[in-house]
Amino acid sequence: MLNRMRRGASSWVARIFLGALAVSFVGWGITDVLRDRDGGSTVLSAGDTRVTVPQFQLAYRQGLNRLGQQLQRRPSADEAEAFGLDRAVLSQLTAGALLDEQARRLGLGLSDDGLIQLIQNEPAFKDQSGNFSRNTMRAVLANAQITEQSYLEDLRGSATRNQLIAPLSEGAAVPAVFVEALGAYNGERRTVNFIRLQPPPVDSVEEPTDEALDDFYTQGQDGYRAPEYRGFSYLSLSAQSLSDPGAVTDDAIAAYYEANRARYTTPERRQVAQVVFADRAAADRAAQAIAAGTSLADAAKAEGRQVADLGLIPRLAIPNATLADAAFSAVPGTPSPVVDGPFGPVIMLVERVEPEVVRPLDEVRDEVRTAIALEAANAKVTEAYTAISDAMLSGASLAEAAQQAGYTLQSVQPVDASGNRQDETPVGELPAQAQLLAAVFAAQPGMPAQPVNYGGNNYVFFELGEVVPARDRPLAEVRDRVVADWKVDEAERLMTERAEALAERVRGGQTLADVAATEGLTVERAASITRESGRAEIGEAATRAAFSGPEGTVAEAPALQSGEAVVLQVTEVADAADPAANVPAAARQNLDETIREDLFQSYVAYLQQTIPVTLNNTALNQAKVAIR
């Protein structure tokens, strides 16, 4: 959860609660354990908010699936325990329960219009043309075995949490002194003279002895191991492949356009600024000052407040209905009366208005044609998906179910997890190749596999075929490859020994130029490199060596060019003239996000001190046993 907070300054909160919902619920295809929210024992409670056994099992299964993706197989109970999965799930659920309880106490919520907007913006519910499709939504939720009611309840709850913790990010920034120190470190510049060495030609390296080759093979035996190969058959159901725009009539286009006019309408947007006051008295004083001719900014400043620019936004971007009504009924350029907001009284100012714009039918005719065709194709995908799933639940094999639905399976000879055949040639293009191969290698032989869902309402059904176990290849089978690798390794060792000897000569008093001349090498120069820019000029290892000591430092290290080495000498060191300027905006943003994460953690810790949390170990153990 906390890792997601680092991914974007403007979306870190939403990604925690809304992104996780779509990825975990829709992506993993878990059962709808939230249907009976009041059933089962309570695993933990925070105040009056409780987490039931089914809710814990849902989160635990999601964690198991994520761990299985990393391991490329289903983890055992002992492995899950070793990875601390139960502790991580409890921590996540505890934080969520604390936030839910605090939101309940504060009376926070989400309007129906805001909920609709979130649903329509969910990427998993969009069709191939990028528009929200109710058919796609139904199909995705059906595949995940989640009822619409459960999904809507969780989405509303997640958005409410977002309202609670979003204000934590406002104004949080890393201290300037830290930025200065980081900039001084990043901005230090050094000039380096160096000579570049190449390994001797592999052909000049003597053949290894049997003993040396056997030792080299034994040390690197895992690198010569044959991986597991799996064959499988599959059936791809794709809306794109089933779409037929040529079959769409002009009448259908006109009817669809009228029924979905909002899709081709850009709603009115307003440039909105607001001031949130500490209490009603302060807001009333500001309103009186504004009525007397004072600007909103000056009135806010007099009360120790600042004007917050909400940007050019539509009505639905303002989650509070009262504030939205005030902003979209206000006269542009005239501050609104005092409005009661969720975090205090507010005065709003609309600076400009962009009116609603409707794209005419002739402009979007092809777009509408494509959308209709894709909706029809989505319906075909859903129909085929249902028919095949029902047939397989009735005991039919995938091949039989596909034949009944009018489709034919495609066969793939055994490949490894990267998609390479046993002769090391790549397999041809596969639908959702990375996801499909991951699912194939996570599937249990003899057990029915869940179809892979990708790109909205697209699916790949598959069943395992021949499984070729991983094995150790004997030295005799890979001897030529091992000899070639040994020679490359030996050539690099000889080059490294030479580099160390040349560096010792420079440390002993010879100049780098004299050493280069006697060795037939050329002295090169990297001027004013930083720890960052040096990587592109002399390589990361050589840059670390160049910054490892004072002026005059002599070192040897691997070069930028793979397989080469450098002997270098630091000839000049210069401090950063303007340290803060050496910290990129992206780095500052990451630092600011780290501060925001700390604030979030602190807020959760505060809630733990103020809201009683109770853990039911008996129910917890029963829940884990049921999952295993």
N, C-alpha and C positions, 0 to 999 in steps of 0.2 A: 504494500500500500504506500509506504513512504517513498519507495523508489519512483513511483509515478509522479510524486510531487516535484521532482526535478525536471520533468519533461517539458514544461512550458509555463511561463510566468502568468499567462492569462487563463490557463486551463488546468492548472495542477489540481485544483479542488474538484472540478467536475470529473476529471479523469479517475479520481479515486473512487467516486461513488457511481457515476453514470457509465464511464468506460468499462469499469470492472463488471458492471451489470450485464452489458451487451456481450462482452468477451466471454465471461464465465458462464452465463446462463445460456446464451445462444450458441457460442462456439463449441462448448463441450457436449451439448446434447444430453444434459442430465435430466433425471426425472423431476417432476413438479412436486417436490417435497413440501412446498409452502401452501399447498391447498388447505391443509388443516392446521392453521396457525395456532389454534387454541388447544390442539390435541397434543398428547405426549407430555413427558415430564419437562421441567425447566432445567436446562444445563447451567445457565447463569442469569442473574438479574441485576439491573442497575436501576435502583429506585423502583418505579412501577413498570419499567420496561423489561421484558424478559426474552431470553433466547431459548427456544425449545429444542428438544432432541432432533426433530426433523431439520430445523434450521442449521444446527451444528453439523448434521450429516451432509447437508447440501454443501456447506463451505468446505468440509473435510474432503468430500469427493472432488470438488474443484481443485483443491490442493494436490490430491493424489494424481489427477489427470495432468496437472502442470508438471509435477515431478516425473510422471511417466514419459512425458514428451522429452524431458531432458535426458532421461536414462534410456530412451528408446524401447522401453518395456514397462509393464506394470510393476511398481515397487512392491516388495513384500511388506508385511506389517512391521517387521524388525527394521527394515530400511526406512520406512516412514518415521518410525520412532527415532532412529539415529539422526535423521535430518531435522528433527524437532518440529515435525509437521503439526502435531497436536498443540504445541505451545504457540506456534505461529497463528494457527486458526483461532485459538482462544484469545490471543492478543488482538487480532483483527475484530473478532466479534465483540469483545469487551469495549473497544474504542467505539464501534458502531452503536452499541447499546447506550453508552454514556452520551453520545451525541444525540441519539434519538430521544433519550429522556430529557436532556436539556432543551431540545427543540420543543418537546411537548410542554415543558414548564413555561417556555417563553411564548407559546401559542403560535409558533411559526407554521407555515403551510404553503401550498402551491395552488394557484387557480387552475380551473379546468383548461383555460386557454393556454396557460403556460405548459401544462402537461401535454396538450396536443402538439405544441411547437416542439417539445423535446422528442416526442415520438416521430414526428415528421422529419426531424433532423438526424435520426439514427441511421448510420450508413447501412446497417444490415437489413433495413427495411426498404431500401431503394432499389428500383429496377435498373435494367441495363442503361437506361437513358439518364439515370441519376435522380429520378423523381421518386417521391414516396409512393409506395404501392401497398394498399391494404392486403391484397392477395399475397404479396411477398411476406408481409408481416405475419399473416396467419400461417403461412407455410413454415416460416422459420420457427415460430413459437411451437407449432405442432411437432416439428422435428425435434425440438428440445423438450417436448412433453411438458410445456408450461401453459397454463391457462392465461387468457388475456387478463382476467381479473387479478391474478397473482402478479403478472408483469406490471400492470398499471399501479398496483399498490406499492410495489417495491420501487418503481420509478419515481412515484410521488415522494416516498420516504427519502430516497437518495437526493432528490432535488432540495428537499427541506433541509437535509444535513448541509448541503452546499450553501444555502442561505445563512446557516449558523456560523460556518467557519470561514466563509469567503472574506469577511472583514479583517481576518487575521493578517492577510497579505498586504493590506493597504499601508503604504508608507514604509514597509520594512526594507532596510538596505544595510549592506555591510559597512562597518565603520571606515571612515576615510583613512585612518592610520594603517589599517590592514591593507587597503588598496595601495597605499604608498609603499609599504614594505614589499608587497608582491610585485609592484612595478619596478622597484629597485632590483629585485632578484631577476625578473624577466628582462630588464633593460640593460643589464651589464653587458659590455661588448669586449670581445677579445680578438686580437689578430694572431693568426697561427701560420707558421711555415711548416710544411710537411712534405714527406716523400712517400710515394705510393709503391707498394710491392704486390706482385702477382705470384700465385703459387706456380711451381714448376709444372710443365706439361704433364698430364696424367700418363702419357705414353712413356715418359722418362722415369717414372716411378717403378722400382723393381717389384716383381711379383711377390705377393705375401707368402710367408711360410704357412704350412698347414696349421700349425699351432696358432699363429697370429690370426689367420682367417677364422678359425674355429672360435677364438676368443671374441673377435669382432662380431661374428654372427650371434653368439650367445648373448652378448651385451645388448644387441639390437634386435633380438628375435621377434619381439612384438611387431616390429616394422615389416617383417616378412610373413606375418601370419595371414592366412587366407580368411577373409571375413565371412560371415554368414550370408548366404544368398537365398532369396525367396522368389518363387514364381507365384503369379496370381492372375486371376481373370477379373475384368472390371466392366462396368456399364456406366457411361457418363450421361447424366441428364442435365442439359444446359439450355437455358432460355434463349441464349444467343443462337444456338444451332437450330432450334425449333421455330425461331421467329420467321414470319413471312409477311413483310411490309406490303408486297404487291397485292395481297389479298384484301387489303383494307380499302373500303369504299369511301367516296367523298362524303356521303351522308353520315357514315360512322365518324369521320373526322370532325364534321360540324357538330354532331351531337356530343362527342367527347369534349370538344373545346368549350362548349357552353356549360357542360356539367363540371368542368375542371378549370373554369376561368381564373380562379384564385391562383392556380399554379403558374399562370402566365402574367400574373399581376405583381408588380413591385409595390408593396404597401407604402403608405405615407411614412416618411421618416423625419425626425426632428432632432436638431442639435440642442441637447438638453444639458443644462448645468443645474446643480443643486447644492444647498447648504443644509447640513443636519445640525440642529442646535441641541444644546445640552438639556434644555427644558422649555416649557411653553412660555415662561416669562421672558427668556432670552429671545425666543423667536418673535414674540409680540413686540419687544423693543426694536428688533431689527425691522419688522414690518412697518412700524411707525416711522422709523428713520427713512425707509424707502419711500413711504408716502410723502415725506417732507422733501424728497429730492435726492437723497443719498443713494449711491449705486449699491447693488447687491454685494459686490466685493467689499466695499468700505463698511457696509452694515455688518457683514460677516466678520470682518477683521476687528471691529469694535467689540464683538462678543467672543473673540479668540478663536474664530472658526475660519475655514478656507472654503472657497468655491471648488466643488468637484465637477469636472467635465465628464459627463456620461457618454459623450460622442454623438455621432449621427445615428440614431437608433429608431427601430419601429416600436410600436406599442408593446408587442409581446416581449421585447427585451427588458421591460420593466416588470419584475415578477409580482410586485405589490399592486393590486388592482386600484387602490385609492390613489397612489402616486401616478399610475399610468393615466387614470382619468384626468388628474390635475395637469399633467404634462401635455396631453393631447387635446385639452380644452382651453389651454392658456393662450392669450394673445401674444404673438411673437414680439419680443423686445420688452415685455412688461412682466416683472416678477409676479408670481402667483401669490395668492393668500397663503397663510400658514396651513400646512397639511400635516395630519398625524401619520407618521411613517412607523415602520416596525422598530426602528432604532432611535426614534425621537422625532420631534416636530421638524418639518422641512419647508423651505421656500425654494421654488423651482423657477428657472428662467429659460424660455425657449428663444434661442438666438436666430435660428433660421428653420425653414420648413421646405422639404422636398415632397411635392404632391405625389399621389398614387399614379403609377404608370401601368397601362394595360397594353400588352403586345398584341397586335391584330392577328387574326387567323391566318392571313396570307403569309405573314412573316414566320409563323411557327407551324405551317402545314406539315412540312416534312418531319419536324420534331414530334408532332401529334401522331402522325402515321406510325413512326417508329415506336412511340409509347404504346399505342393500341396493339401493335403486333407483338410487342414484348409482354404486355399484359396477357394476351391470348396464349403466348408461349409459356408464360409462368403458370397459367392454369393447366396447360398440358403437362408441365413438369410436375406440378402438384398431384395431378391425376395419376401419372405414371408412378410417382413416388409412393402414393397411397396404395396403389394396386400391387406393386412389388413388395412393399413392406407387409401388407396383409397376407400375401401369398406365402412369404417366408415365415411369418408367424404361424401359419397353418401347417408348416412342415416342409414346404417346397424348397428346393435348392435355389441358389441365385440364378442358375442357368434356366431352370424351369419357370421361375417367377418372371424372368426377363422375357422368355418366349411367350408366356401368357399375355404379357403387356405389349408384345409386338416389337421387342428389341432383341439385339444379338450381343453377346459378350465378346470382349476383346481379350486375347490371351497375351501374357507377358512372360517370357522365359526368365529363369532365376536371375535376379540382379541383386547388388548389394544396396546398402542404405543410401548410397550416393547416386544410384541409378546406373551403375556400370555392370555389364555382364561378366561372366567368368573369364572371358577372353580380354577383359579390361576395356572393351569398346562401350561407348555410352548407349543406353537404350534410347529409342525414339521419343518424341515429345509425348508427354502424358498430361492429362487434365489435372490442374492443381498439383503439379508434380511433387513439390516439396511436402505438401500436406498429405498427399496420397501415400508417398513412400514412408513418411513418418508413421502413418496409421497402419500400413502393411507390416512394418517392423515392430509395432507395439501390439499387434493382434496376437491372440493366443491360438495356436493350432488346434483345430477341432471345435473352436468356439465361434459362434456367429459374430461378425464384425459390424460395428456401426458404420453407416455410410459417411463419407466425408462431405461436409457442407462448406461451400466456398462461394464468395462473390454474391451473397444474397441467396436467391432461391435456385442454387445449382448444387448438384449432388453427384458423387461417384460411389456407386455400390461396388464392393469387391469381395472376393473370397480367396483364401490362400490356396496355393497349389503346392508344388514341390518345394521343400525346405532343405537346403544344403548347409549342414552345420559348419560353423567356423572351425578351423583346424590349424595346427602348426605345420608349416611347410618345412620339410627336412632340408638341410644344407645342400644336399645333392640336387634338389629340385630348383634351387634359386642361386646356385653357386656363381654363375656369371654375374648376376646382379649384385651379389655380396662382394665379389672381387672388385667390380667397378666402384662400388660405394667405398670400399676400403682404400682404393687408390686415391679417390677424391679426398678422403679424410687424411690420408698420409701426406698428400701434397700440401694441404692446408697446415698440417703440423710442421712440416719443413719450413713453410713460409713464416709461420709464427716464430719459430726458433731464430730464423734470420732477422726478423723484425726486433726481437728482444736483444740480439747481439748488436745490431746497429744502434739501438737506443742506448745501450750501455756505453758504446763508443762516444756518443754525444755527451752523455753524463760525465764521461771521463775527461772531457776537455776539448774534443774535436768539434769543429763547427758542423752544422747540418749540411752546409754546402760542400765541405771537404768530404764528408762521408758519402754524399750523393755522387760526387765526381769520381771517387774511387770505385763506386759500385755501378757506375753507368746509369744513374738515375737522375731525375729532374726534380728540383725543389719547386713546389707549388705554394701558393699563398691564399689563405682565406681571410679576408680583411673584415674587421668589425662584425664578427658573427655574434649572435646571441644564442642562448640555450635553445631557442626555437628555430632560428634561421640556420643554425649550424647543422641541423639534421639534414637539410637539403644539399649542403655543400660538402660536408665531410662524413656524414653519417651520425646516427644517434650515439653509438658507442664511442666514436672519436670525439664527439662534442662533449660527452660526459668526462672524458679524459682531459680535454682541453680546459674544462672548468673545475678540475679536481685540485688545483694548487695555484700558487702565486705566479707572477710573471717569471719566465724562465723554465717553467715546468716542461719536462720531457716525458713523453709517454708513447706507448704503442697500443694499437687497438684495431679492431675490424674496421674496414673502410665502408663508404657508402655503397660501392659496388660489391655485390655479394661475392664472397670468396677471396677478396683482396684484403690487404692490411695497410696501415699507415704508421709511420714514425713521425711524430709531431713535436714542435717546440713552440710554446707561447711567447710571443715577442712583445705584446702590448696588452694592457688591461685598462679599460675606461669605464667609470661608473655612469649610470643613467643620468642624463641631464634633467629630464622631467619624468620621474618615476610613474606618476599616475597615468600619463599618456601611453605607457607600455602595457596597460591592462585593457584588452579588447572588451568591447561592449558585451559580447557573448559571455566572456568570463565573469564580468561583473553581474550579469543576469543570473548565471549559475550560482554565484556567491549569494546573491539576494534570495534566490530560491532556497538555498540551504538555510538561511536565516528564517525564512517562512516555515520551513519544515521544523526547525527547532521551536518556533512559536506554536505550531500545531501540536508537537509533542508536549510542550509545556501546558497547553490548554487541556489536553487529554489528562495529563497528570493532575492538573487542578480539579478537573471534574471528578477524578478518582478520589480526591480528598473531600469533596463536597457531596458526592452522591454515593450512597452505600452500594457496594458490589458484592454479590453473594455467588459462590461457586458450588454446584451440586456435584460432588465427585462421583457419587453413585450413578446418577443419570449420565454423566460424562463417560464413564467406563462402559456402561451399557450401550451408549451410542457408538463408541469405537468398536466394540465387539460386533455389533450388528453390521457395521460397514465392512469389517474384515471377513 
